[in-house]
Each structure stands twice: as structure tokens, then as C-alpha cells.
């Protein structure tokens, strides 16, 4: 009897030792798995922080490029204004030159007439001087001796005085004509000098026009190159953002983190299904909701079919209608950790450039009217093990 008891005691002790060993081994394995999962999570968080910093730098670079484009557009406007001013100056100067040419023609005509008058007066005066030089003594003697009376002598003397006065007048007219010619010549010289100055200024204006036109061509070329460079950098930034999103998604594929996330999403989906729901007629959409929703649809389902785009939009509106989530489109889209294009910065790029297509806007309009092709689903993702989707549309499952 005692031997039987002793044997039983030994068996119990052996069994307890075995269980203790198994328990210790299981605890150690679990601890190792937890440590590994925590390290992988820490690595993923560090990579996510690095990705967000890179995207921040890309957005700053994009803002800088947009500022440069704004500056170039301002310079182009200034060049256009300069050309307009120069064209006005050229038109005014050409009008002045045309007026001055007309004036010079009139001055030349007046000068020709003055010269003709001066020459005529000169010939007349010369003939009178020759006559007086040759005939004056004889004329005075003849007038004196031919007078029949003192009264007749006085009359003839008066005639001589009138003749002398006329000669003085002819001489004065000649002097006046000579002075007028000199004045006209001086005026003509001034007008010709002004004409040369105006022509020189006109030439300078035309040179400036050529220079400004060359500057315009250079700025247009510079602007075009900058636009191409900007477009290329934006495309590159978007490609990098897509790559970062993919990297984040790959990190999320960590088994422990993914299971926890899936469990939370399923819990929230079930909670949403059991919670109260508003009717679409009770929703007041804000200005800009359509633009924001269309660009999110572009980021999440731009390459999907129209049905896939409506499905993604339906998830957003379903969350707005559910009491579990924010009650605005903006609140739903920017809720922390919900939509990867928000975290990666790709949505910001799409909003800045207005990348949403017509079908994305059409899908946004349809779901904002209350249409849904995924029931009251509040989540979507690429297919993954562990979820039985309610709908599968294109490359996404909905639950």
C-alpha cells in the first residue's frame, strides 16, 4: 500500500515538473515573439517618420517652385507693359517726326519765296542805284532848268524826294527780306536738328523694343523650362509618395500589427452597423467637400473602374452618416490614420494641382446624393487574409 502511494507521489511530481517546463518554454516563446513584434513595430514607426519628413521636404520644394513660377509670371506681365509703353512712345515720336517734316516743308517753301522776293528787290534796287549813279546829275539839272515856275520847281523837287523815299523803302524791304531769310534759315536749322534728335530717339526706342522682345522670348523659354521642371518634380514627388505609401503598407503587413488593426476595423465596422445612421437629406455639405472627396477618390481609386470609384466614395459618405465617425466629409477624410494618401501627402499634391478626373467628380456627386454600391460598408482595402468581404470591386474589398 505504501509502495503504491510512493509511486503515485513520484508520478505527480514528474507530471508537475513536465508541466512547469512546458509552461516556461511557452512563456519564453511568447515573450520572444512579443519582443520581435515590438522591434518590428519600432522599425516601422521610424521608417514612417522618415517618410513623413521626406514628404514634408517635397511639399516645401513644390511650394518654392510655385513661388518661382509666380515671379516669372509677374516678370512677363512687366515685360508686356514695357513693350506697350515703348510702342506708344514710338507711335508718338513717329507722329512728331511727321508733323516736323510737314513744318520743314512749309519753312522751305517760305524760304524759297523769301529768296525770290529778296532777289527781285535786289535787282530793282540795283537798277535804281545804277540809274541814280549814271543819271542823277543830269536829272537834277534838267528838273531845275526845265521848271517853268517856282511852283513847278517845287513839284519836281517833291517828286525827287518821293523817289528818294521809294529808294529808301526798297533798301529797307531788301534788308527785311534778308532778315526774314536768315530767321527762316535759323528756324530750319533748329527744326532739322530736332528732326535728327527725334530720329535718334526713335531708333533708341526701336532698339529697346528689340531688347524687350528678346527678353520676352528668354523669359518665355525660362518659364517653359521651369514649368517642365516643376511638372517633372511634382510627378517625381507623387511617385515617391506612392512609393512611401507602398512602404507603409508593407510595414503594416507585419503580422501582429495587421491582425490588431484588422480586429479593430472589424470591431468598428460592426459597431457602425449597430449604431444610429442619419439619412443623406440630413447632411449639410460644406463648400469644397465635392473637390476634396473627388481628389481622395482619385488618389484611392483613380485607376479603378467607375464602380470602384463610387464604392470608395460610398465608404466616405457612409462614415459621415454613421454616428461612430465624424459627421463631415473633412472630418472623415482627415481623421487620423484612416486614409493613406492623407498621411503620405499624395492627397495634398492632388488638391494643389486639381488632379481629380471627370469620373471622380461624377462619382463624388453620385454618393453625395445618397447612392451606394457597397451597402453600409465603412472600410475598404486591398484583399488580405483574415477578412471575408461583403463586396469585391476591382482591386479593393469592402467590409
C-alpha positions as a Markdown table, in Angstrom:
| # | Residue | x | y | z |
|---|---|---|---|---|
| 1 | Unk | 0.0 | 0.0 | 0.0 |
| 2 | Unk | 2.8 | 2.4 | 0.9 |
| 3 | Unk | 4.6 | 1.4 | -2.2 |
| 4 | Unk | 1.6 | 2.3 | -4.3 |
| 5 | Unk | 1.3 | 5.7 | -2.6 |
| 6 | Unk | 5.0 | 6.4 | -3.1 |
| 7 | Unk | 4.7 | 5.5 | -6.7 |
| 8 | Unk | 1.7 | 7.8 | -7.1 |
| 9 | Unk | 3.6 | 10.7 | -5.5 |
| 10 | Unk | 6.5 | 10.3 | -7.8 |
| 11 | Unk | 4.2 | 10.3 | -10.8 |
| 12 | Unk | 2.6 | 13.5 | -9.6 |
| 13 | Unk | 5.9 | 15.2 | -9.1 |
| 14 | Unk | 7.1 | 14.2 | -12.6 |
| 15 | Unk | 3.9 | 15.4 | -14.1 |
| 16 | Unk | 4.2 | 18.8 | -12.4 |
| 17 | Unk | 7.8 | 19.2 | -13.4 |
| 18 | Unk | 6.8 | 18.5 | -17.0 |
| 19 | Unk | 4.0 | 21.0 | -17.0 |
| 20 | Unk | 6.3 | 23.6 | -15.4 |
| 21 | Unk | 8.9 | 23.0 | -18.2 |
| 22 | Unk | 6.2 | 23.3 | -20.9 |
| 23 | Unk | 4.8 | 26.5 | -19.3 |
| 24 | Unk | 8.2 | 28.1 | -19.1 |
| 25 | Unk | 9.0 | 27.2 | -22.7 |
| 26 | Unk | 5.7 | 28.6 | -23.9 |
| 27 | Unk | 6.1 | 31.9 | -21.9 |
| 28 | Unk | 9.6 | 32.3 | -23.3 |
| 29 | Unk | 8.5 | 31.8 | -26.9 |
| 30 | Unk | 5.6 | 34.3 | -26.4 |
| 31 | Unk | 8.0 | 36.8 | -24.9 |
| 32 | Unk | 10.4 | 36.4 | -27.8 |
| 33 | Unk | 7.5 | 36.9 | -30.2 |
| 34 | Unk | 6.4 | 40.0 | -28.4 |
| 35 | Unk | 9.9 | 41.4 | -28.3 |
| 36 | Unk | 10.3 | 40.7 | -32.0 |
| 37 | Unk | 6.9 | 42.3 | -32.8 |
| 38 | Unk | 7.7 | 45.4 | -30.8 |
| 39 | Unk | 11.1 | 45.8 | -32.5 |
| 40 | Unk | 9.5 | 45.4 | -35.9 |
| 41 | Unk | 6.8 | 47.9 | -34.9 |
| 42 | Unk | 9.5 | 50.4 | -33.7 |
| 43 | Unk | 11.4 | 49.9 | -37.0 |
| 44 | Unk | 8.2 | 50.6 | -39.0 |
| 45 | Unk | 7.5 | 53.7 | -37.0 |
| 46 | Unk | 11.0 | 55.0 | -37.6 |
| 47 | Unk | 10.6 | 54.4 | -41.3 |
| 48 | Unk | 7.2 | 56.1 | -41.3 |
| 49 | Unk | 8.7 | 59.2 | -39.5 |
| 50 | Unk | 11.5 | 59.3 | -42.2 |
| 51 | Unk | 8.9 | 59.0 | -44.9 |
| 52 | Unk | 6.8 | 61.9 | -43.5 |
| 53 | Unk | 9.9 | 64.1 | -43.2 |
| 54 | Unk | 10.8 | 63.4 | -46.9 |
| 55 | Unk | 7.3 | 64.2 | -48.0 |
| 56 | Unk | 7.4 | 67.4 | -45.9 |
| 57 | Unk | 10.6 | 68.4 | -47.8 |
| 58 | Unk | 9.0 | 67.6 | -51.1 |
| 59 | Unk | 6.0 | 69.8 | -50.3 |
| 60 | Unk | 8.3 | 72.6 | -49.4 |
| 61 | Unk | 10.2 | 72.2 | -52.6 |
| 62 | Unk | 6.9 | 72.3 | -54.6 |
| 63 | Unk | 5.8 | 75.5 | -52.8 |
| 64 | Unk | 9.2 | 77.0 | -53.7 |
| 65 | Unk | 8.7 | 76.1 | -57.4 |
| 66 | Unk | 5.2 | 77.6 | -57.4 |
| 67 | Unk | 6.6 | 80.8 | -55.9 |
| 68 | Unk | 9.2 | 80.9 | -58.7 |
| 69 | Unk | 6.5 | 80.4 | -61.3 |
| 70 | Unk | 4.5 | 83.3 | -59.8 |
| 71 | Unk | 7.6 | 85.5 | -60.0 |
| 72 | Unk | 8.1 | 84.6 | -63.7 |
| 73 | Unk | 4.5 | 85.4 | -64.5 |
| 74 | Unk | 5.0 | 88.8 | -62.8 |
| 75 | Unk | 8.1 | 89.5 | -64.9 |
| 76 | Unk | 6.2 | 88.5 | -68.1 |
| 77 | Unk | 3.5 | 91.0 | -67.2 |
| 78 | Unk | 6.1 | 93.7 | -66.6 |
| 79 | Unk | 7.7 | 93.0 | -70.0 |
| 80 | Unk | 4.4 | 93.2 | -71.7 |
| 81 | Unk | 3.7 | 96.6 | -70.0 |
| 82 | Unk | 7.2 | 97.8 | -71.1 |
| 83 | Unk | 6.5 | 96.8 | -74.7 |
| 84 | Unk | 3.2 | 98.6 | -74.6 |
| 85 | Unk | 4.8 | 101.8 | -73.3 |
| 86 | Unk | 7.6 | 101.6 | -75.9 |
| 87 | Unk | 5.0 | 101.1 | -78.7 |
| 88 | Unk | 3.1 | 104.2 | -77.5 |
| 89 | Unk | 6.4 | 106.2 | -77.4 |
| 90 | Unk | 7.3 | 105.0 | -80.9 |
| 91 | Unk | 3.8 | 106.0 | -82.2 |
| 92 | Unk | 4.1 | 109.4 | -80.6 |
| 93 | Unk | 7.6 | 110.0 | -81.9 |
| 94 | Unk | 6.7 | 109.0 | -85.4 |
| 95 | Unk | 3.7 | 111.4 | -85.3 |
| 96 | Unk | 6.1 | 114.2 | -84.1 |
| 97 | Unk | 8.5 | 113.4 | -86.9 |
| 98 | Unk | 5.7 | 113.5 | -89.4 |
| 99 | Unk | 4.5 | 116.9 | -88.1 |
| 100 | Unk | 8.0 | 118.2 | -88.1 |
| 101 | Unk | 8.6 | 117.1 | -91.7 |
| 102 | Unk | 5.5 | 119.0 | -92.7 |
| 103 | Unk | 6.7 | 122.1 | -90.9 |
| 104 | Unk | 10.1 | 121.8 | -92.6 |
| 105 | Unk | 8.4 | 121.6 | -96.0 |
| 106 | Unk | 6.5 | 124.8 | -95.2 |
| 107 | Unk | 9.6 | 126.6 | -93.9 |
| 108 | Unk | 11.5 | 125.5 | -97.1 |
| 109 | Unk | 8.6 | 126.9 | -99.2 |
| 110 | Unk | 8.6 | 130.2 | -97.3 |
| 111 | Unk | 12.3 | 130.4 | -97.6 |
| 112 | Unk | 12.2 | 129.9 | -101.4 |
| 113 | Unk | 9.6 | 132.6 | -101.7 |
| 114 | Unk | 11.6 | 135.0 | -99.4 |
| 115 | Unk | 14.7 | 134.3 | -101.6 |
| 116 | Unk | 12.8 | 135.1 | -104.7 |
| 117 | Unk | 11.4 | 138.3 | -103.2 |
| 118 | Unk | 14.9 | 139.3 | -102.0 |
| 119 | Unk | 16.4 | 138.7 | -105.4 |
| 120 | Unk | 13.6 | 140.7 | -107.1 |
| 121 | Unk | 14.1 | 143.6 | -104.6 |
| 122 | Unk | 17.8 | 143.3 | -105.1 |
| 123 | Unk | 17.5 | 143.6 | -108.9 |
| 124 | Unk | 15.1 | 146.6 | -108.6 |
| 125 | Unk | 17.4 | 148.3 | -106.1 |
| 126 | Unk | 20.4 | 147.7 | -108.3 |
| 127 | Unk | 18.8 | 149.2 | -111.3 |
| 128 | Unk | 17.7 | 152.2 | -109.3 |
| 129 | Unk | 21.3 | 152.7 | -107.9 |
| 130 | Unk | 22.8 | 152.3 | -111.4 |
| 131 | Unk | 20.2 | 154.9 | -112.8 |
| 132 | Unk | 20.9 | 157.3 | -110.0 |
| 133 | Unk | 24.6 | 156.9 | -110.4 |
| 134 | Unk | 24.6 | 157.4 | -114.1 |
| 135 | Unk | 21.7 | 160.0 | -114.5 |
| 136 | Unk | 21.3 | 161.8 | -111.1 |
| 137 | Unk | 23.4 | 164.9 | -112.0 |
| 138 | Unk | 21.7 | 165.3 | -115.4 |
| 139 | Unk | 18.3 | 164.6 | -113.9 |
| 140 | Unk | 18.6 | 167.3 | -111.2 |
| 141 | Unk | 19.9 | 169.9 | -113.8 |
| 142 | Unk | 17.1 | 169.0 | -116.2 |
| 143 | Unk | 14.5 | 169.3 | -113.5 |
| 144 | Unk | 16.0 | 172.6 | -112.4 |
| 145 | Unk | 16.2 | 174.3 | -115.8 |
| 146 | Unk | 13.0 | 172.8 | -117.1 |
| 147 | Unk | 10.9 | 174.3 | -114.4 |
| 148 | Unk | 8.6 | 176.9 | -115.8 |
| 149 | Unk | 7.8 | 178.4 | -112.4 |
| 150 | Unk | 8.8 | 178.2 | -108.8 |
| 151 | Unk | 5.7 | 176.2 | -108.1 |
| 152 | Unk | 6.6 | 173.8 | -110.9 |
| 153 | Unk | 10.1 | 173.5 | -109.4 |
| 154 | Unk | 8.7 | 172.7 | -106.0 |
| 155 | Unk | 6.6 | 170.0 | -107.5 |
| 156 | Unk | 9.5 | 168.5 | -109.3 |
| 157 | Unk | 11.6 | 168.7 | -106.1 |
| 158 | Unk | 8.8 | 166.9 | -104.3 |
| 159 | Unk | 9.0 | 164.1 | -106.9 |
| 160 | Unk | 12.7 | 163.8 | -106.3 |
| 161 | Unk | 12.1 | 163.5 | -102.6 |
| 162 | Unk | 9.4 | 160.8 | -103.2 |
| 163 | Unk | 11.8 | 158.9 | -105.5 |
| 164 | Unk | 14.5 | 159.1 | -102.8 |
| 165 | Unk | 12.0 | 157.9 | -100.2 |
| 166 | Unk | 11.0 | 155.0 | -102.5 |
| 167 | Unk | 14.6 | 154.0 | -102.9 |
| 168 | Unk | 15.0 | 154.0 | -99.1 |
| 169 | Unk | 11.9 | 151.8 | -98.9 |
| 170 | Unk | 13.3 | 149.4 | -101.4 |
| 171 | Unk | 16.5 | 149.2 | -99.5 |
| 172 | Unk | 14.6 | 148.6 | -96.2 |
| 173 | Unk | 12.5 | 145.9 | -97.9 |
| 174 | Unk | 15.6 | 144.2 | -99.0 |
| 175 | Unk | 17.1 | 144.4 | -95.5 |
| 176 | Unk | 13.8 | 143.0 | -94.1 |
| 177 | Unk | 13.8 | 140.2 | -96.7 |
| 178 | Unk | 17.4 | 139.4 | -95.8 |
| 179 | Unk | 16.5 | 139.3 | -92.1 |
| 180 | Unk | 13.4 | 137.1 | -92.8 |
| 181 | Unk | 15.6 | 134.7 | -94.8 |
| 182 | Unk | 18.1 | 134.5 | -92.0 |
| 183 | Unk | 15.3 | 133.8 | -89.5 |
| 184 | Unk | 13.8 | 131.1 | -91.7 |
| 185 | Unk | 17.2 | 129.6 | -92.2 |
| 186 | Unk | 17.8 | 129.6 | -88.4 |
| 187 | Unk | 14.3 | 128.1 | -87.8 |
| 188 | Unk | 15.0 | 125.4 | -90.5 |
| 189 | Unk | 18.3 | 124.6 | -88.8 |
| 190 | Unk | 16.6 | 124.2 | -85.5 |
| 191 | Unk | 13.9 | 122.0 | -87.0 |
| 192 | Unk | 16.4 | 119.8 | -88.8 |
| 193 | Unk | 18.4 | 119.4 | -85.5 |
| 194 | Unk | 15.2 | 118.5 | -83.7 |
| 195 | Unk | 14.3 | 116.1 | -86.5 |
| 196 | Unk | 17.7 | 114.3 | -86.2 |
| 197 | Unk | 17.2 | 114.1 | -82.4 |
| 198 | Unk | 13.7 | 112.7 | -82.8 |
| 199 | Unk | 15.0 | 110.1 | -85.3 |
| 200 | Unk | 17.8 | 109.2 | -82.9 |
| 201 | Unk | 15.3 | 108.7 | -80.1 |
| 202 | Unk | 13.0 | 106.7 | -82.4 |
| 203 | Unk | 16.0 | 104.5 | -83.2 |
| 204 | Unk | 16.7 | 104.0 | -79.4 |
| 205 | Unk | 13.0 | 103.1 | -78.8 |
| 206 | Unk | 13.2 | 100.5 | -81.5 |
| 207 | Unk | 16.4 | 99.1 | -80.1 |
| 208 | Unk | 14.6 | 98.9 | -76.7 |
| 209 | Unk | 11.7 | 97.1 | -78.3 |
| 210 | Unk | 14.0 | 94.5 | -79.8 |
| 211 | Unk | 15.7 | 94.1 | -76.4 |
| 212 | Unk | 12.4 | 93.7 | -74.6 |
| 213 | Unk | 11.2 | 91.3 | -77.3 |
| 214 | Unk | 14.4 | 89.3 | -76.8 |
| 215 | Unk | 13.8 | 89.4 | -73.0 |
| 216 | Unk | 10.2 | 88.2 | -73.5 |
| 217 | Unk | 11.5 | 85.3 | -75.6 |
| 218 | Unk | 14.1 | 84.5 | -72.9 |
| 219 | Unk | 11.5 | 84.7 | -70.1 |
| 220 | Unk | 9.0 | 82.6 | -72.0 |
| 221 | Unk | 11.7 | 80.0 | -72.6 |
| 222 | Unk | 12.7 | 80.2 | -69.0 |
| 223 | Unk | 9.1 | 79.9 | -67.8 |
| 224 | Unk | 8.5 | 76.9 | -70.1 |
| 225 | Unk | 11.6 | 75.2 | -68.8 |
| 226 | Unk | 10.6 | 75.9 | -65.2 |
| 227 | Unk | 7.1 | 74.6 | -65.9 |
| 228 | Unk | 8.6 | 71.4 | -67.3 |
| 229 | Unk | 11.0 | 71.1 | -64.4 |
| 230 | Unk | 8.1 | 71.8 | -61.9 |
| 231 | Unk | 5.9 | 69.2 | -63.6 |
| 232 | Unk | 8.7 | 66.7 | -63.6 |
| 233 | Unk | 9.5 | 67.3 | -59.9 |
| 234 | Unk | 5.8 | 67.1 | -59.0 |
| 235 | Unk | 5.5 | 63.8 | -60.9 |
| 236 | Unk | 8.6 | 62.6 | -59.2 |
| 237 | Unk | 7.2 | 63.7 | -55.8 |
| 238 | Unk | 4.0 | 61.9 | -56.4 |
| 239 | Unk | 5.9 | 58.8 | -57.5 |
| 240 | Unk | 7.9 | 59.0 | -54.3 |
| 241 | Unk | 4.7 | 59.5 | -52.3 |
| 242 | Unk | 3.3 | 56.4 | -53.9 |
| 243 | Unk | 6.5 | 54.5 | -53.0 |
| 244 | Unk | 6.3 | 55.7 | -49.4 |
| 245 | Unk | 2.6 | 54.6 | -49.2 |
| 246 | Unk | 3.6 | 51.2 | -50.5 |
| 247 | Unk | 6.4 | 51.0 | -48.0 |
| 248 | Unk | 4.0 | 52.0 | -45.2 |
| 249 | Unk | 1.5 | 49.3 | -46.4 |
| 250 | Unk | 4.3 | 46.8 | -46.5 |
| 251 | Unk | 5.3 | 47.6 | -42.9 |
| 252 | Unk | 1.7 | 47.3 | -42.0 |
| 253 | Unk | 1.8 | 43.7 | -43.2 |
| 254 | Unk | 3.6 | 42.9 | -40.1 |
| 255 | Unk | 1.5 | 40.0 | -38.8 |
| 256 | Unk | 0.9 | 41.2 | -35.2 |
| 257 | Unk | 0.2 | 44.8 | -36.2 |
| 258 | Unk | -2.0 | 43.8 | -39.1 |
| 259 | Unk | -4.1 | 41.4 | -37.0 |
| 260 | Unk | -4.6 | 44.0 | -34.4 |
| 261 | Unk | -5.6 | 46.6 | -37.0 |
| 262 | Unk | -7.9 | 44.2 | -38.7 |
| 263 | Unk | -9.5 | 43.3 | -35.5 |
| 264 | Unk | -10.1 | 47.0 | -34.7 |
| 265 | Unk | -11.5 | 47.7 | -38.1 |
| 266 | Unk | -13.9 | 44.7 | -37.9 |
| 267 | Unk | -15.0 | 45.9 | -34.4 |
| 268 | Unk | -15.6 | 49.4 | -35.8 |
| 269 | Unk | -17.5 | 48.1 | -38.8 |
| 270 | Unk | -19.7 | 46.0 | -36.6 |
| 271 | Unk | -20.2 | 48.9 | -34.2 |
| 272 | Unk | -21.1 | 51.2 | -37.1 |
| 273 | Unk | -23.6 | 48.7 | -38.4 |
| 274 | Unk | -25.3 | 48.6 | -35.0 |
| 275 | Unk | -25.1 | 52.4 | -34.4 |
| 276 | Unk | -27.6 | 55.0 | -35.5 |
| 277 | Unk | -27.4 | 56.3 | -39.0 |
| 278 | Unk | -28.5 | 59.6 | -40.5 |
| 279 | Unk | -30.3 | 60.0 | -43.8 |
| 280 | Unk | -28.4 | 61.7 | -46.6 |
| 281 | Unk | -31.0 | 64.5 | -46.5 |
| 282 | Unk | -29.8 | 65.4 | -43.0 |
| 283 | Unk | -26.3 | 66.1 | -44.2 |
| 284 | Unk | -25.3 | 69.7 | -44.9 |
| 285 | Unk | -22.2 | 69.5 | -47.2 |
| 286 | Unk | -19.7 | 72.4 | -46.9 |
| 287 | Unk | -18.2 | 74.3 | -49.8 |
| 288 | Unk | -15.2 | 72.4 | -51.0 |
| 289 | Unk | -16.5 | 69.0 | -49.9 |
| 290 | Unk | -17.0 | 67.9 | -53.5 |
| 291 | Unk | -13.5 | 69.0 | -54.5 |
| 292 | Unk | -11.9 | 67.2 | -51.5 |
| 293 | Unk | -13.9 | 64.0 | -52.0 |
| 294 | Unk | -13.2 | 63.8 | -55.7 |
| 295 | Unk | -9.5 | 64.2 | -55.2 |
| 296 | Unk | -9.5 | 61.5 | -52.5 |
| 297 | Unk | -11.4 | 59.2 | -54.9 |
| 298 | Unk | -8.7 | 60.0 | -57.5 |
| 299 | Unk | -5.9 | 59.1 | -55.0 |
| 300 | Unk | -7.6 | 55.9 | -53.8 |
| 301 | Unk | -9.3 | 54.6 | -57.0 |
| 302 | Unk | -8.1 | 56.8 | -59.9 |
| 303 | Unk | -7.1 | 53.7 | -61.8 |
| 304 | Unk | -10.2 | 51.7 | -60.9 |
| 305 | Unk | -13.5 | 51.4 | -62.8 |
| 306 | Unk | -16.2 | 53.9 | -62.3 |
| 307 | Unk | -17.9 | 51.4 | -60.0 |
| 308 | Unk | -14.8 | 51.2 | -57.9 |
| 309 | Unk | -14.6 | 55.0 | -57.7 |
| 310 | Unk | -18.3 | 55.1 | -56.5 |
| 311 | Unk | -17.5 | 52.4 | -53.9 |
| 312 | Unk | -14.6 | 54.3 | -52.4 |
| 313 | Unk | -16.8 | 57.5 | -52.3 |
| 314 | Unk | -19.6 | 55.5 | -50.7 |
| 315 | Unk | -17.3 | 54.4 | -47.8 |
| 316 | Unk | -16.6 | 58.1 | -47.0 |
| 317 | Unk | -20.2 | 59.1 | -47.1 |
| 318 | Unk | -21.2 | 56.0 | -45.0 |
| 319 | Unk | -18.8 | 57.2 | -42.3 |
| 320 | Unk | -20.4 | 60.7 | -42.4 |
| 321 | Unk | -23.8 | 59.1 | -42.0 |
| 322 | Unk | -22.7 | 56.8 | -39.1 |
| 323 | Unk | -22.7 | 58.1 | -35.5 |
| 324 | Unk | -19.4 | 56.3 | -34.9 |
| 325 | Unk | -17.3 | 58.6 | -37.2 |
| 326 | Unk | -17.0 | 62.4 | -37.7 |
| 327 | Unk | -20.2 | 63.9 | -39.3 |
| 328 | Unk | -18.4 | 65.9 | -42.0 |
| 329 | Unk | -16.5 | 64.9 | -45.2 |
| 330 | Unk | -13.5 | 66.9 | -44.0 |
| 331 | Unk | -13.6 | 65.3 | -40.6 |
| 332 | Unk | -13.9 | 61.7 | -42.0 |
| 333 | Unk | -11.1 | 62.1 | -44.6 |
| 334 | Unk | -8.6 | 63.8 | -42.2 |
| 335 | Unk | -9.4 | 61.5 | -39.2 |
| 336 | Unk | -6.0 | 60.3 | -38.0 |
| 337 | Unk | -4.7 | 57.1 | -39.6 |
| 338 | Unk | -7.7 | 56.4 | -41.8 |
| 339 | Unk | -6.7 | 57.2 | -45.4 |
| 340 | Unk | -3.1 | 56.6 | -46.5 |
| 341 | Unk | -3.0 | 59.4 | -49.2 |
| 342 | Unk | -3.5 | 61.9 | -46.4 |
| 343 | Unk | -0.6 | 60.6 | -44.3 |
| 344 | Unk | 1.7 | 60.3 | -47.3 |
| 345 | Unk | 1.0 | 63.8 | -48.7 |
| 346 | Unk | -0.3 | 62.5 | -52.1 |
| 347 | Unk | -3.8 | 64.0 | -51.4 |
| 348 | Unk | -2.2 | 67.4 | -50.7 |
| 349 | Unk | -0.4 | 67.1 | -54.1 |
| 350 | Unk | -3.7 | 66.2 | -55.9 |
| 351 | Unk | -5.6 | 69.1 | -54.2 |
| 352 | Unk | -2.8 | 71.6 | -55.1 |
| 353 | Unk | -2.9 | 70.5 | -58.8 |
| 354 | Unk | -6.6 | 69.7 | -59.1 |
| 355 | Unk | -5.9 | 66.2 | -60.4 |
| 356 | Unk | -9.3 | 64.7 | -59.9 |
| 357 | Unk | -10.8 | 63.4 | -63.2 |
| 358 | Unk | -14.4 | 64.0 | -64.5 |
| 359 | Unk | -15.4 | 60.5 | -63.5 |
| 360 | Unk | -14.1 | 61.1 | -59.9 |
| 361 | Unk | -16.3 | 64.2 | -59.7 |
| 362 | Unk | -19.2 | 62.3 | -61.1 |
| 363 | Unk | -18.7 | 59.6 | -58.5 |
| 364 | Unk | -18.5 | 62.2 | -55.8 |
| 365 | Unk | -21.7 | 63.8 | -57.0 |
| 366 | Unk | -23.5 | 60.4 | -57.0 |
| 367 | Unk | -22.5 | 59.4 | -53.5 |
| 368 | Unk | -23.3 | 62.9 | -52.1 |
| 369 | Unk | -26.8 | 62.3 | -53.4 |
| 370 | Unk | -27.0 | 59.1 | -51.3 |
| 371 | Unk | -26.0 | 56.4 | -53.8 |
| 372 | Unk | -24.0 | 53.5 | -52.5 |
| 373 | Unk | -23.0 | 50.3 | -54.3 |
| 374 | Unk | -21.4 | 48.8 | -51.1 |
| 375 | Unk | -24.3 | 49.0 | -48.7 |
| 376 | Unk | -23.2 | 50.5 | -45.4 |
| 377 | Unk | -19.6 | 49.3 | -45.5 |
| 378 | Unk | -17.2 | 51.7 | -43.8 |
| 379 | Unk | -13.8 | 50.1 | -44.8 |
| 380 | Unk | -12.0 | 49.1 | -47.9 |
| 381 | Unk | -8.5 | 47.8 | -48.6 |
| 382 | Unk | -6.6 | 45.5 | -51.0 |
| 383 | Unk | -7.5 | 41.8 | -50.4 |
| 384 | Unk | -5.9 | 40.3 | -47.3 |
| 385 | Unk | -6.3 | 37.0 | -45.5 |
| 386 | Unk | -8.5 | 37.1 | -42.4 |
| 387 | Unk | -11.4 | 39.2 | -43.8 |
| 388 | Unk | -14.5 | 37.9 | -45.5 |
| 389 | Unk | -15.5 | 40.9 | -47.6 |
| 390 | Unk | -19.1 | 41.9 | -48.2 |
| 391 | Unk | -18.2 | 43.3 | -51.7 |
| 392 | Unk | -15.2 | 42.9 | -54.0 |
| 393 | Unk | -14.9 | 45.7 | -56.7 |
| 394 | Unk | -11.8 | 46.0 | -58.8 |
| 395 | Unk | -8.7 | 45.8 | -56.7 |
| 396 | Unk | -10.5 | 46.5 | -53.4 |
| 397 | Unk | -12.6 | 44.6 | -50.9 |
| 398 | Unk | -15.2 | 46.3 | -48.8 |
| 399 | Unk | -16.4 | 45.4 | -45.4 |
